[in-house]
Amino acid sequence: MKKSLTIIAAALTVLPVMAAQKAEPENPDSTGFKFTDVKVIKTTPVKDQNKSGTCWCFSTNSFLEDEIIRQTGKETHLSEMFVVRKCYEDKADKYIRMGGKINFAQGGSGVDPLYVWRNYGMMPEEVYKGLEYGDEKHSHYELFDAMEGYMNGVLRNAGKKLTTGWKAGLRGILDGYMGKVPESFTYQGKTYTPKSYAASLGINPDDYVSVTSWSHHPFYTQFPVEVADNWLWASSYNVPLDELQQILDNAVENGFPIAWAADVSEPGFKWTKGYALLPKAKSEKDMTDTELSRWVKLSDKDREAEKFEITGPCEEQEVTQESRQKDFDIQATTDDHGMEIVGYAVDQNGTRYYKVKNSWDTNQIYDGYFYLSKPYFQAKTISMIVHKDAIPNAIAKKLGIKK
């Protein structure tokens, strides 16, 4: 994985590191930007994944919560740790079946909560918080170290007959840190199982599709995006970049949320300042003689920092299918983080940005949200999940989603 800002430890697990960098919110007037929301869906409150590499769950659970609002008007908080717990168990099973030759990590894919919904159901946060280790906020460092050590111990039995007890041993670790998952529970005066609770929420997981745009596979086909945390080998629909953009714009214009997986390690990703841009780097040919004489005296570190200094709306890089693909191929674009796009805004020049809901708490300039430029979206999107009705009809027909 590429490293920038601090450390990007694994796909979609950058979050604990970045969350730890939270500082006092900056004054919006100090950034040089003035964003005006144009259209924003009704969304549930911003969450805090804290020291857990579970952005993939927080982002898609938030997306599903907003889909419940969109379709039924009801607001709920879905249990992130119910989803995470089920994925840890199934991920461990696959890890053993593959002889340890696939990724076993805190990270995951945005489609994982849909997989859990389909196979195990869902629970409300009030019933299952997954916090049984003495902390008020999530921290999976010790939990995951315990699981990883245990799983590698099981693997050392490779080539021999495994015992029938290893899954119970893993469940024991998860029970100790996260608590046992109840087979049934009472919530708001009704008794549910996880499956019956999921059925009560008015969501059909088969209505949602993952979409991406990479030229190393044919367009209008499906393929599993080749990132380590796609442990399910789940497929995404592949469309040209301009159609990926059309899907996003159609979704935000029509009030659909988007679960968004992307690279957040670029110099233009300024979380504390509330925006993500892809600015053109300063170069010597653009400088006056005075600027150049100062520039050549800077250290390499200071020169790199100033290359992408942003003081307000600026010229951004032009993104093409080819440039996007090149960055993915050389791993300059990696699957760092999962977030949710909830609408769009304009800056003081009328340029469109997309409003993004994060899961790093609210101690930030825009209370847990930031604004995403079109070039950054085009260059750094790994994939996104949308309701199939958010896809323009002409594109949906090409994909075989609609006749």
ZAVEXLUM-104482 format. One record per atom (N, C-alpha, C): x, y, z. Coordinates in steps of 0.001 Angstrom, whole numbers, plus 500000, padded with zeros to 6 digits. Each point is the difference from the previous one (the first is absolute). Layout:
% residues N
XYZ ...
END
This chain:
% residues 403
500830498808500000 499170501192500000 500870501250500000 499521501038499350 500706501267499975 499924500664501358 501029500712500400 500003500679501285 500035501506499764 499131500721500739 499962501446499912 499283500521501223 500220501241500354 499444500633501178 500567499369501267 499646498806500295 500619499252501097 500262498605499481 499116499057500250 500177498641499510 498680499514499456 500036499365498861 498822499299499516 500323498530500111 499473499383501031 500457498676500394 499456498896499135 498755500091499596 499409498960499171 498776500588499343 499511499305498984 498877500539499262 498847500273500934 499491501242499927 498873500439500803 500277499974501493 501252499929500413 500289500023501430 500820501214500379 500079500994499135 500696501234500327 499315500758501125 498731499739500252 499190500829500859 500513500198501402 500417498941500730 500440500249501357 501164500976500056 500891499928499024 501157500886499975 499550501423499770 499157500182498986 499550501334499677 499136500570501111 499143499167500602 499126500480501059 500809500497501179 501142499376500235 500830500404501121 500609501375499790 499966500522498764 500591501298499710 499023501150500216 498789499718500469 498998501038500138 500518501144500869 499749501203499579 500422501160500761 498814500955500121 500245501142500602 498935500983500110 499537500414498603 498690500094499783 499517500371498666 500535501358499567 500323500102498716 500466501266499464 498817500914499714 500288501274499896 498997500975499619 499773499881498496 498741499795499554 499761499861498552 500546501158499178 499984501210500574 500475501157499252 501506499942499741 500720499172500768 501456499943499856 500436499105498843 499099499219499428 500378499028498978 499998500578498587 499335501134499827 499885500576498668 498801499490499217 499215499097500601 498823499436499332 498721500458500693 498963500189499199 498662500239500539 499055499049499272 499597498936500692 499135498991499406 498545500283500371 499139499870499003 498566500149500218 499315498717499575 499351499318500945 499283498773499666 498850500306499050 499873499190498966 498922500157499028 498930498940500227 500440498756500110 499039498917500229 500665498951500881 499425499742501166 500533499031500950 498849499147500508 500187498692499981 498944499103500466 499895500054501524 498903499533500535 499891499822501438 500860498800500388 500862500203500973 500950498956500368 500065499848501512 500410498832500446 500134499746501428 501261500684500529 500148500132501325 501159500717500554 501335499358499618 501031500834499948 501368499538499757 500432499081501141 500661498896499658 500489499032500995 501517500128500147 500529499260500964 501439499999500241 500499498571500099 500729499557498996 500561498653500034 501207499904500918 500550501159500371 501113500099500929 501177499136499545 500519499135500867 501206499224499681 499633498611499484 499189499985498964 499637498725499359 500050500206498498 500537499001499292 500112500100498546 498733499550499318 498875500601500368 498698499507499562 499205501054499233 500698500888499297 499319501035499213 499034499392498996 500377498853499433 499151499323499007 498611499719500565 499927499697501306 498712499732500633 499292501292500379 500728500937500608 499376501261500393 499419500729498797 500714499981498882 499520500724498821 498771499336499390 500030498678499824 498848499341499374 498826499905500957 500258499810501298 498882500029500949 499315501365499983 500795501077499950 499427501339499913 499193500149498707 500544499498498913 499307499995498715 498654499276500107 499996498826500661 498754499233500152 499015500704500937 500525500636501041 499121500789500874 499309501096499208 500737500633499098 499415501080499201 499059499468498931 500260498797499526 499049499366499083 498699499649500722 500097499609501262 498781499745500785 499201501292500155 500697501107500277 499312501295500079 499356500334498668 500756499831498911 499479500355498673 498766499193499642 500013498728500351 498909499121499569 498848499892500994 500270500208501284 498941499810501003 499783501210500900 500967500923500025 499887501142500893 500450499719501425 500391498763500297 500376499631501358 501511500174500204 500371500486501173 501413500160500326 500416498919500988 501117499356499727 500509498953500878 501521500038499995 500596499370500993 501452499853500056 500298498511499937 500511499558498872 500332498594499806 501302499672500717 500062498827500569 501181499592500763 501175499721499076 501023500838500089 501205499753499206 500702498721500464 500042499794501306 500787498881500514 499329498644499791 498688499971499811 499364498747499583 500546499592498637 500088500967499087 500528499731498661 501470499602500080 500782500769500749 501435499730500115 500234498614500588 499249499662501034 500141498695500652 499751498861499010 498927500079499246 499677498942499035 501081499896498916 500532501149499600 501051499976498975 501300499426500555 500348500319501243 501191499403500598 499893498471499982 498836499475500357 499818498542500050 500140499379498611 499315500587499009 500020499407498660 501342500225499304 500620501133500303 501323500278499445 501017498993500531 499885499675501284 500902499013500607 499811498630499361 498762499628499742 499723498704499376 500639499930498608 499870501077499238 500581500006498660 501534500005500067 500537500698500976 501446500068500196 500574498597500230 499322499223500807 500451498624500265 499837499142498753 498863500121499316 499763499206498790 501033500297498913 500501501238499994 500991500399499001 501428499837500517 500165499341501116 501330499752500535 500769501256500346 499268501046500385 500652501250500363 500493500806498825 499572499689498791 500497500667498797 499109501158499547 499068500419500837 499209501196499718 500130500929501192 499502501218499819 500134501009501041 499082499701501181 500546500083501211 499191499934501213 500318501257500785 499070500960500004 500281501313500565 498710500638500488 500158501161500651 498821500738500439 499221500574498817 500695500268498911 499375500621498857 499011499091499299 499230500596499133 499005499252499243 499517500813498821 498942499541499396 499418500643498828 498649500595500353 499611501026499257 498705500625500233 498821499076499785 500184498922499245 498889499065499778 499819499035501169 500941499974500944 499914499032501099 498729500148500839 499560501224500346 498742500095500758 498795499451499243 499994500126498680 498908499409499217 500061498476500060 501212499455499981 500190498554500147 499469499533501346 500323500737501058 499510499625501334 498487500122500059 499458501078499469 498543500198499994 499315498806499329 500534499601498872 499394498922499218 500096498654500713 501108499745500679 500245498684500574 499687499877501483 500103501106500734 499832499923501461 498974500971500559 499618501018499217 499058500985500498 500699501248500499 499388500666500959 500532501255500519 499503500171501428 500676500866500747 499585500325501363 500108501500500213 499187500550500923 500155501415500331 501184500205500941 500598501177499921 501151500330500843 499663499879501486 498775500377500377 499622499951501414 500070498583500567 499861499002499141 499994498613500453 501390499394499991 500815500344499011 501336499405499909 501018501075499641 500788500424500999 501003501035499797 501386499427499737 500239498733500407 501308499393499782 501102500608500838 499656500563501148 500971500639500900 499994499274501338 500828498975500105 500047499227501242 501399499992500599 500818500997499644 501395499963500442 500392501249500795 499004500671500570 500298501073500932 500190501370499401 499871500148498688 500140501302499352 498630500528499593 499896501304499919 498747500606499563 499920500104498487 501159499943499342 500039500070498541 500733498787499455 499780499721498726 500581498811499382 501516500096499905 500652498909500357 501444499864499828 500283498522499771 500439499670498798 500159498590499636 501450499549499938 500904500798500522 501408499608499960 500235498688500751 499633499975501252 500228498799500804 499148498840499504 498750500279499685 499101498967499481 500584499361498759 500441500829499044 500483499406498763 501322499277500201 500863500528500846 501254499288500290 499704498618500576 498998499939500878 499629498710500600 499471499046498936 499136500501499120 499455499160498934 501089499539499040 500867500927499605 501041499670499033 500965498952500556 500391500177501262 500881499004500609 499343498640500084 498726499995500350 499261498741500097 499887499337498629 499648500796498963 499822499431498669 501306499438499464 501099500681500269 501286499488499538 500407498742500759 499555499910501237 500221498759500748 499237498843499396 498766500257499588 499206498966499327 500677499595498694 500513500994499276 500636499718498712 501265499155500133 500665500074501142 501219499215500170 499710498503499951 498723499672500067 499589498610499859 499783499643498529 500473500872499107 499790499793498566 500555498656499558 499268499342499126 500412498691499515 499528498867500877 499416500341501139 499451498981500891 498496500213500111 499373499077500641 498559500115500207 499739501042501077 499196501008499676 499667501020500984 499070499444501058 500079500556501189 499056499609501046 498623500563499676 499005499491500664 498645500530499818 499724501171500925 501003500413500787 499766501025501011 500492501384499655 500685500176498853 500628501295499764 498992501125499819 498849499693499402 498992501062499822 499419500423501338 499798499043500891 499510500339501337 501033500849500744 501285499710499788 501047500799500614 499974501437499516 499813500178498689 499912501353499451 498779500727500556 498871499303500058 498794500623500550 500223500420501449 500794499216500731 500305500357501384 500727501331500089 500947500237499088 500711501282499970 499023501131499679 499182499783498996 499042501030499597 498962500256501086 499543498939500664 499052500183501097 500616500826501120 501278499735500284 500656500709501085 500145501488499731 500304500361498765 500218501404499663 498736500714499531 499131499279499303 498850500656499377 498671499603500622 499992498904500758 498750499513500572 499318499002499092 499235499095500596 499262499021499210 498879500677499232 499736499489498811 498893500502499194 498731499267500421 498981500710500463 498770499318500417 499265499386498810 499423498834500225 499218499368498935 498702500749499753 499446500614501045 498807500828499864 500105501151500988 499238501049499767 500070501175500871 498683500767499907 499744500799501026 498815500850500013 500438501430499756 499352500629499052 500361501364499625 498729500776499685 499827501118500677 498820500853499845 498703499198500124 500002499107500988 498795499256500339 499726498773499163 500905499674499049 499803498824499151 501192499067500130 499755498712499830 501069499012500059 500427499628498587 501322500013499788 500559499732498681 501134498984500097 500276499377498877 501313499403499739 500731500981499099 501314499871499810 500665500900499061 499373499994498601 499572498829499551 499409499932498656 498629500674499962 499191499802501021 498676500623499976 500103501511500184 501004500441500765 500201501450500138 500397500604498651 500919499353499300 500397500495498682 498794500062499062 499167498978500046 498822499955499129 499016501121500318 500022500506501240 499058501042500407 500402501385499514 501207500144499467 500529501323499685 499688500473498590 499433499136499167 499563500427498676 501098500120498968 501124499309500225 501131500054499080 500201498638499356 500195499999498680 500341498774499279 501472500093499596 500878499201500609 501434500126499669 500314499741498537 499122499300499291 500234499725498586 499726501212499105 499502501085500598 499759501222499236 501251500863499853 501105499565500602 501200500834500030 501123499382499184 500720500865499291 501073499525499133 501260500814500256 501129499343499819 501301500667500062 500443500321498584 500499501227499819 500397500470498677 501443500516500072 500759499749498952 501386500456499954 500355500391498568 501278500353499780 500420500408498648 501490499743499821 500332498849499422 501402499649499737 500104499371498619 501006500415499240 500103499557498611 500748498678499832 500482499408501100 500649498694499839 498975498864499975 498722500336500074 498906499048499777 499025500629499012 499268499201499242 499056500565499029 498905500806500694 499614501093499383 498880500772500522 498692499234499796 499055500289500878 498660499396499994 500040498511500348 501053499607500725 500060498662500581 500176500175501508 499998498884500724 500249500018501432 501309499293500313 500712500490501003 501219499329500450 500295500403501445 500724499160500750 500400500374501354 501184500973499942 499833501185500548 501106500960500023 501146499409500813 501191500046499427 501152499293500574 500651500816501116 499348500001501143 500562500618501206 499947498963501114 500964500074500899 500184498938500993 498786499792500892 499289501088500323 498892499867500943 498685499586499350 500013499737498704 498817499431499355 500026498483500215 499911499608501263 500150498584500365 498844499145499489 498855500621499734 498864499267499440 500148499771498497 500983500676499382 500161499994498553 498698500467499336 499391500989500616 498731500524499498 500232500787498718 499090499871499060 500144500638498691 499389501390499970 500586500857499176 499468501327499722 499724500121498509 499008500809499659 499747500316498599 501049500999499534 500531499780498802 501070500835499474 499459500921498905 500149501309500198 499515500971499018 501114500991499676 499934500658498851 500982501053499693 499901501137501024 501077500751500122 500072501046501012 498887501032499858 499682500406498772 498952501010499840 498654499483500484 499773498688499886 498731499444500469 500002499806501521 501178499745500576 500091499984501460 499603501370500542 500477501041499343 499648501372500392 498500500250499828 499432499504498908 498567500170499773 499171499322501080 500444498818500434 499280499282501057 500023500807501293 501179500528500335 500092500822501209 499075501205499920 500058500727498897 499191501215499880 498512499694499989 499608498917499344 498593499617499996 499533499647501406 500858499320500752 499644499617501367 499806501234500884 500973500912500017 499879501148500899 498870500936499584 499761500117498689 498907500861499533 498640499458500412 499909498673500134 498710499371500284 499865499489501424 500906500423500888 499824499722501417 500439498630500464 500900499347499254 500517498697500407 501342500175500714 500245499270501081 501338499983500594 500922499087499199 501298500136500214 501008499175499316 501022499547501026 500255498704500076 501101499488500821 501249500025499138 501032500710500459 501143500342499149 501299499477500596 500755499203499228 501322499512500402 501049500708499170 501047500537500650 500946500833499265 501354500060500687 500948500551499264 501329500315500518 499927501371500679 500479500091501242 499976501283500705 501412500454500402 501015499464499332 501374500305500386 500646501082499137 499226500623499114 500551501038499142 500274501286500790 500985500799499576 500276501261500695 498804500943500042 499095499871499009 498827500868499955 498849499541500861 500153498859500672 498960499561500946 500287500680501328 499268501078500272 500228500809501198 498799499848500929 500002498924500766 498856499681500854 499736501114501003 501041500492500683 499772501019501024 499543501317499404 500293500224498729 499554501224499333 498665499809499275 499553498748499884 498654499763499498 499848499856498509 501065499598499307 499849499818498562 500981498950499485 499708499495498795 500883499074499294 500091500473498559 501186500437499609 500240500529498657 501141499255499334 500118500169498699 501116499453499244 500704501156499275 500685500850500759 500569501213499390 501162499697499082 500194500864499017 501203499916499177 501191500416500854 501064499247499940 501177500314500796 500709501223499428 500547500806500896 500799501132499551 501259499486499318 500415500676498955 501244499626499323 500816501249499732 501294499807499760 500893501139499829 499632500851498791 499453499376498975 499679500764498781 498851500985500234 499222499794501084 498881500890500292 500404501152500910 501260500055500438 500418500968501012 500658501231499380 499836501123500714 500736501210499641 501454499830500458 500862500903499567 501404499908500398 500159500075501510 499227500869500643 500083500139501458 499570498713500692 498880499432499521 499514498749500588 501004498877499797 500601499970498820 500943498927499688 501263500100500864 500476501217500224 501205500156500824 499752499530501426 498810500198500482 499648499488501338 499824498483499966 499374499503498948 499663498577499872 501251499119500042 501034500417499293 501191499153499895 500750499906501326 499696500887500936 500670499975501296 499252499157501035 498804499549499639 499210499188500931 500556498590500099 499770499364501137 500347498590500140 499032499170499178 500361498761499724 499101499122499236 498662499850500702 500040499891501329 498771499835500786 499102501221499866 500582501199500142 499205501227499898 499491500211498575 500806499613499027 499592500139498600 498797499099499707 500037498772500516 498893499064499790 498732500505500672 500156500593501204 498837500530500720 499362501161499248 500823500859499426 499470501169499301 499438499662498628 500446498880499451 499518499582498682 498484499916499952 499422499564501114 498554499792500051 499344500910501047 500584501160500216 499400500949500937 498692500518499411 498942499942500791 498670500392499529 499498501136500883 499642501111499382 499501501148500755 498582500377499593 499373499148499197 498644500250499524 499803499263498687 498895500255499310 499761499333498711 501204500166499078 500383498899499346 501202500027499173 499813499107498780 500934500115499073 499955499154498811 500349498571500399 499203499048499521 500240498603500347 500470499205498788 500522498824500282 500508499133498943 498850499492499130 500292499790498732 499031499365499109 500141498491500137 498900499343500269 500015498547500222 499416499313498773 500676498984499510 499519499200498880 499915498546500427 499368499198499157 499959498565500283 501419499449500102 500875500491499146 501374499501499965 500783500421501243 499874501259500416 500750500450501178 499491499318501261 498707499809500070 499408499301501138 500509498563500076 500024499325498862 500444498609499958 501480499884500359 500801500917499501 501431499959500281 500259500067501498 499302500912500690 500201500138501441 499575498744500757 498963499337499513 499571498748500643 501023498900499748 500515499939498788 500959498949499642 501309500121500774 500456501227500240 501259500173500731 499767500154501501 498735499839500423 499590500083501403 500260501375500603 499848501024499145 499928501366500503 498572500313500441 499048499189499540 498619500031500495 499738498675500682 499652500061501275 499757498789500792 498694500133500769 499502498884500495 498674500007500645 500136500347501481 500146501280500269 500296500457501345 498794500080500931 498856500439499486 498959500459500918 498611499871499391 498997499746500865 498603499971499601 499251501153500632 499180500704499204 499244501172500444 498630499984499326 499205501023500243 498683500094499375 499814501380499389 499593500042498737 499665501258499344 498516500259500203 499671501203500525 498614500265500394 499387501205499284 500704500553499017 499432501132499282 501078500793499287 499668501237499630 501011500827499328 499844501458500404 501076500739499741 500077501409500361 500749500736498897 500102501320500133 500831500791499098 500913500885500835 501169500347499430 500880500949500675 499642501416499559 500800500978500403 499699501404499702 500062500311498510 500595499095499203 500063500197498552 498912499230499256 499167499287500748 498943499214499374 500428498612499572 501197499574500371 500495498670499641 499372498957500908 499587498886499410 499335498953500779 500994499164500799 499608499686501210 500689499047500866 498955499051500573 500445498834500423 499095499025500585 500192499981501512 498900499966500721 500068500017501464 500169498568500502 501052499785500787 500371498659500443 499874499900501521 499351498945500438 499857499704501433 501063498986500390 500773500339501010 501093499149500439 499627499297501301 500903499166500510 499741499281501260 501156500213500973 500516501246500011 501090500363500901 499534501023501021 498764499824500494 499413500881501007 499709501377499384 499629500953500840 499550501311499511 500969501132500324 501151499670500555 500966501029500386 500802500450498775 499319500737499150 500574500386498711 499253501222499508 500555500657499017 499503501304499570 498517499986499593 499555498902499379 498602499900499588 499270498884500752 500373499791501241 499288499073500901 499917498581499459 501108499525499421 500041498616499534 499768499826498514 499809501095499268 499802499957498552 501168500716499307 500183499725498712 500931500776499195 499484500064498573 500666500825499183 499545500252498632 501013499463499006 499496499241499043 500802499214499057 499888500590498598 501140500264499370 499961500543498640 499771498890498975 499518500407498841 499769499052498909 501289499312499560 501117500725499796 501235499309499603 500474498987501044 499867500338501275 500431499036501023 499143498745499931 498700500175499855 499105498839499869 500402499154498805 500241500628498873 500301499257498779 501324499249500102 500971500587500652 501325499385500062 500104498929501064 499311500196501145 500312499214501180 498881499078500483 498935499877499231 498934499070500365 500425498567499696 499860499141500979 500206498560499790 498702499385499495 498907500262500713 498682499504499593 498961500764500808 498745499843499623 498917500593500783 498768499103499911 499179500074501033 498770499205500066 498817500944499904 499060499650499137 498789500807499827 498790499074499877 498834500565500271 498765499300499661 499911499929498475 499542498889499481 499975499838498541 499152501064499313 498997500570500723 499173501050499402 500751501318499865 501166500124500645 500807501220499879 500804500024498710 500059498867499303 500781499911498764 499140500467498829 500475500939499195 499213500446498837 499572498818499135 498817500068499455 499436498858499269 500893499511498866 500600500928499260 500822499590498847 501194499174500457 500598500371501136 501141499248500521 499535498682500603 498886500034500718 499467498779500609 499685498942498948 499516500437498841 499706499053498921 501274499366499457 501059500794499878 501274499446499542 500527498956500967 499732500192501279 500486499074501027 499074498804500180 498842500031499372 499045498910500164 499217500080501282 500062501145500686 499253500175501243 498524500285499701 499764500705498890 498639500280499566 499857499592498533 498807499571499650 499743499592498614 499488501184499183 
END
